[in-house]
Amino acid sequence: MATTITKTKTLIGKAIRRREDPRLITGTATYVEDIKMPGMHYAVVVRSPHAAARIRSIDTSKAASRPGVVAVFTGRDVSNVGPVPCGASLPGLRVPHHTILATDRVYYAGHPVAVVVATDRYIAADAADDVEIDWEVLKAVADPVKALEPGAPAVHPEWPDNKAFDFHQEHGDVEKAFAEADVIVKQRILSQRLIPTPMETRGVVAEWRAADRALNLYSSTQIPHLLRSMVAQMLGLEENRLRVVAPEVGGGFGCKLNVYAEEALMGFVAMKINKPVKWIETRRENYLATIHGRGHVDDYELAATRDGIITGIKLRIIQDLGAYHQLLTPAIPTLSVLMMPGLYRTQNICADIVGVFTNCVPTDAYRGAGRPEATHGIERMVDILAAELKMDPAEIRLKNFVQPSEFPFPTATGLIYDSGDYAAPLRKALDIVDYQNLRREQAEARKQGRLMGIGMSTYGEICAFGPSPATPAGGWESATVKIEPSGKVTVLTGASPHGQGEETTFAQIAADELGVDIDDVLVVHGDTALVQYGIGTFGSRATAVGGTAVYFALQDLKAKIKKFGALLLNSDDVTLANGQCIDNKTGASKSVQEIAAASYRAMQLPPNTEPGMVSTHFWEPPNFTFPFGAHLVVTEIDRDTGAVKVLRYVAVDDCGNILNPLIVTGQVHGGVAQGIGQALYEQAVYDENGQLITGELMDYAVPKAHMMPWIESDHTVTPTPVNPLGVKGVGEAGTIGCSPAVVNSVVDALSPLGVRHIDMPMTPEKIWKLIRSAQ
Amino acid sequence: MKITVNINGKRYSNDVEPRLLLIHYLREVVGLTGPHIGCETSLCGACTIELNGKAVKSCTMFAVQADGANITTIEGLAANGKLHPVQEAFWNEHGLQCGFCTPGMIMASKQILDRNPNPTEEEIRHGLEGNLCRCTGYQHIVNAVKAAAKAVGA
């Protein structure tokens, strides 16, 4: 049989408006908070107001006696549930026992202590205030550097040095590189704690079906299947009797790539009261008790030759872990180490991480997860080196890039960069702003006393997580594609999109491959009762890994369509094109719809072929993908107020092939907004007692519309050889490329005043003080 | 207390607790799913509705204060099966990702255009100050408001 399959690509690469939007723009989508069930009860979690304290006693009697309250549970009641799992492992890792409610001691402000369940959410909130706890307040430590000092309060008394782990990695001959260096530059660089802040907080609805011994759990999560496996374990339930549904999810950015105490707790409550129960996190709780991101104190040293070739990098990371390990907490800084060489060729690196417990909510994956920290560090250091050598920051980057002829490129940290032309996006960004002319403008501005800066970053990121041996829970993704008897196509993806638009992009892939109308394709996700086991959406993986699984499932179906088509056409030479199986000799044809119907009717079957038109594929990626790009930022500083104004923001990103430019641009914009947030506005601030000072949107500065610059987004396209779609991933690129470009620009603006480095966030107050002290 | 409210062209009469927030009335009593709750400090704007022609954050009011009011929520914008131009523009311009802020964002955008049919980019950005979006970086939202202005003006 001939194997020609003519591809009739019509949708891939087109800016198709999203198919998930009609329900979202009409207010009819179903988020967890929208789920209602007969007899539903409401839970409120009682949390510790202290960062470190002993619980002498808890009196729940007043709360329990309030009319409408059906139950109050404390740590003792849930001792058989849990613990909250940590999926990361490192040699010698200390793992605190993480119960779902505190028992005799609390470790951070916001630590869950009890849960109150009532018939009404107002009653539950009132009753939560009635729970009386006798506290013995202890000394807390919230600063990871202070936590390492001798005599610091011990977060966990059994580990007085507050260290969770030490990690070391090196490659090449770093000592030689530094001994022979013409120049060495050093800098401490902070990547401050950030609060992810999806607009939808977390929330859970749990429904216990006692007769079936089955639990339905609706949770605002990025990983419904992994959550099912882990919550089943925490509750001692059979996994096949737990159904997890991620309904509409209002943003995650990594903070819902986790398994939280409340998810198991609501399961427990539903089973105990034998009624459905709903818990919706308040924003205050979201800030106190949902993971934070970043939290790095990084000491960098760069060795280089006089002409700007980087010959070695040393890095020591102090990682603020918070009080516990959430799902991936200790693994996040190891991603920073993996990406520490950035796009540069040097083979001599040495990295140390010390993971430090603090009396704060745990850090974990937040958009970029370890890579923004790495990129911020190396891109700041390259600028510092350029300043030291009086070289142009673009020139020094171009000198050190891995070259297009060197791929696949083995890095000093053990990765294999897949493909790239790292100079291309930088050159494009420089062209867009007319760089030489811009520098002349800057010189003119400086003559007039204006503080104008030009900054750039050239970033690389590790995406499409990932080969299973390199991930904590398997790195493949799954897809089932079904052509129903009517010819309609259903795609079930194990990824769990929550704003990234895969209901559209996966439909584009399926419609193109099968040659059917996109309106005939439906993409289903997020329900463990409907979808085969999957991993989820995080790490810019959904399209690169999940989309590829869809692609391969479609190839199976296409082969099967051709087999049935050949049988129906009585031909041994058929082509599949434009939704038609065509006899190459006679020109007779059968549509995909006719063939699908025949495959279910099964009057005749091709040899060794089963009825039906369904294929499931679990795709294991052979490598990560490595998107890259260049961001260039022009700023001007107000001398009197210290305010930073972004005059131009140019983002040239290479995420491989682009399936839907509308969606890709949206991802870049959103990523940049979170990078701008880190660079200029956001910081989670704990005081010395471990109280979260930025505990509300009032105090934590999420960028608003007028705080964002216009973003000029452009692309270069270097397909990855890792998957047949050639896509690399784009979810985190904007965030990763952004912050160093903004800081480099502001440092450049202030460099005439002798400023060499500024830590984030670059608030007007901080900049104003810098200007004042320089004058 | 008994209140009577006209919501999206339909009359509702209910007995409510005086402390019941308007957003909870709309969601829990009336059963709407469009207005969302993203904070408890009236900063996020996800609960924005139109009350007597003005955009209001429905978490800043008690239900009893809305007695006798005319309310439009995102659910009431489309007429005769046809999307409102602002809804259509958000869809065309990719002005949303996770969609959680979108109902409030669309109501606020409608209000901007009701007050000023041809806003500049700066006016749009300042008009949206009371509404947070964590996904889009706002640029496609700004484009959507501009596109809606054009569509309405055309």
HADDOCK unambig.tbl for C-alpha pairs under 7 A between the chains (distance, minus, plus):
assign (segid A and resid 17 and name CA) (segid B and resid 91 and name CA) 6.51 0.50 0.50
assign (segid A and resid 17 and name CA) (segid B and resid 92 and name CA) 5.82 0.50 0.50
assign (segid A and resid 17 and name CA) (segid B and resid 94 and name CA) 6.72 0.50 0.50
assign (segid A and resid 21 and name CA) (segid B and resid 91 and name CA) 6.29 0.50 0.50
assign (segid A and resid 24 and name CA) (segid B and resid 99 and name CA) 5.36 0.50 0.50
assign (segid A and resid 25 and name CA) (segid B and resid 87 and name CA) 5.87 0.50 0.50
assign (segid A and resid 25 and name CA) (segid B and resid 102 and name CA) 6.39 0.50 0.50
assign (segid A and resid 25 and name CA) (segid B and resid 103 and name CA) 6.29 0.50 0.50
assign (segid A and resid 26 and name CA) (segid B and resid 74 and name CA) 5.87 0.50 0.50
assign (segid A and resid 26 and name CA) (segid B and resid 75 and name CA) 5.58 0.50 0.50
assign (segid A and resid 27 and name CA) (segid B and resid 33 and name CA) 5.96 0.50 0.50
assign (segid A and resid 27 and name CA) (segid B and resid 34 and name CA) 3.66 0.50 0.50
assign (segid A and resid 27 and name CA) (segid B and resid 74 and name CA) 5.86 0.50 0.50
assign (segid A and resid 27 and name CA) (segid B and resid 75 and name CA) 5.82 0.50 0.50
assign (segid A and resid 27 and name CA) (segid B and resid 103 and name CA) 5.93 0.50 0.50
assign (segid A and resid 28 and name CA) (segid B and resid 33 and name CA) 6.02 0.50 0.50
assign (segid A and resid 28 and name CA) (segid B and resid 34 and name CA) 6.10 0.50 0.50
assign (segid A and resid 34 and name CA) (segid B and resid 33 and name CA) 5.96 0.50 0.50
assign (segid A and resid 198 and name CA) (segid B and resid 134 and name CA) 6.24 0.50 0.50
assign (segid A and resid 199 and name CA) (segid B and resid 38 and name CA) 5.59 0.50 0.50
assign (segid A and resid 199 and name CA) (segid B and resid 100 and name CA) 6.31 0.50 0.50
assign (segid A and resid 199 and name CA) (segid B and resid 101 and name CA) 6.62 0.50 0.50
assign (segid A and resid 199 and name CA) (segid B and resid 133 and name CA) 6.90 0.50 0.50
assign (segid A and resid 199 and name CA) (segid B and resid 134 and name CA) 6.41 0.50 0.50
assign (segid A and resid 200 and name CA) (segid B and resid 38 and name CA) 5.71 0.50 0.50
assign (segid A and resid 200 and name CA) (segid B and resid 100 and name CA) 6.31 0.50 0.50
assign (segid A and resid 201 and name CA) (segid B and resid 38 and name CA) 6.77 0.50 0.50
assign (segid A and resid 249 and name CA) (segid B and resid 98 and name CA) 6.75 0.50 0.50
assign (segid A and resid 250 and name CA) (segid B and resid 98 and name CA) 4.93 0.50 0.50
assign (segid A and resid 250 and name CA) (segid B and resid 99 and name CA) 6.44 0.50 0.50
assign (segid A and resid 250 and name CA) (segid B and resid 100 and name CA) 5.07 0.50 0.50
assign (segid A and resid 251 and name CA) (segid B and resid 98 and name CA) 5.37 0.50 0.50
assign (segid A and resid 282 and name CA) (segid B and resid 39 and name CA) 6.49 0.50 0.50
assign (segid A and resid 283 and name CA) (segid B and resid 38 and name CA) 6.71 0.50 0.50
assign (segid A and resid 283 and name CA) (segid B and resid 39 and name CA) 4.88 0.50 0.50
assign (segid A and resid 283 and name CA) (segid B and resid 40 and name CA) 6.64 0.50 0.50
assign (segid A and resid 498 and name CA) (segid B and resid 98 and name CA) 5.66 0.50 0.50
assign (segid A and resid 499 and name CA) (segid B and resid 97 and name CA) 4.31 0.50 0.50
assign (segid A and resid 499 and name CA) (segid B and resid 98 and name CA) 3.68 0.50 0.50
assign (segid A and resid 500 and name CA) (segid B and resid 97 and name CA) 6.37 0.50 0.50
assign (segid A and resid 662 and name CA) (segid B and resid 94 and name CA) 6.71 0.50 0.50
assign (segid A and resid 666 and name CA) (segid B and resid 136 and name CA) 5.87 0.50 0.50
assign (segid A and resid 669 and name CA) (segid B and resid 136 and name CA) 5.90 0.50 0.50
assign (segid A and resid 669 and name CA) (segid B and resid 137 and name CA) 5.13 0.50 0.50
assign (segid A and resid 670 and name CA) (segid B and resid 135 and name CA) 4.88 0.50 0.50
assign (segid A and resid 670 and name CA) (segid B and resid 136 and name CA) 4.35 0.50 0.50
assign (segid A and resid 670 and name CA) (segid B and resid 137 and name CA) 4.46 0.50 0.50
assign (segid A and resid 673 and name CA) (segid B and resid 137 and name CA) 4.85 0.50 0.50
assign (segid A and resid 697 and name CA) (segid B and resid 43 and name CA) 6.58 0.50 0.50
assign (segid A and resid 704 and name CA) (segid B and resid 129 and name CA) 5.84 0.50 0.50
assign (segid A and resid 704 and name CA) (segid B and resid 132 and name CA) 5.96 0.50 0.50
assign (segid A and resid 705 and name CA) (segid B and resid 125 and name CA) 4.94 0.50 0.50
assign (segid A and resid 705 and name CA) (segid B and resid 126 and name CA) 6.99 0.50 0.50
assign (segid A and resid 705 and name CA) (segid B and resid 128 and name CA) 6.25 0.50 0.50
assign (segid A and resid 705 and name CA) (segid B and resid 129 and name CA) 6.01 0.50 0.50
assign (segid A and resid 705 and name CA) (segid B and resid 138 and name CA) 5.63 0.50 0.50
assign (segid A and resid 706 and name CA) (segid B and resid 125 and name CA) 4.78 0.50 0.50
assign (segid A and resid 706 and name CA) (segid B and resid 126 and name CA) 5.67 0.50 0.50
assign (segid A and resid 706 and name CA) (segid B and resid 129 and name CA) 6.72 0.50 0.50
assign (segid A and resid 710 and name CA) (segid B and resid 139 and name CA) 6.88 0.50 0.50
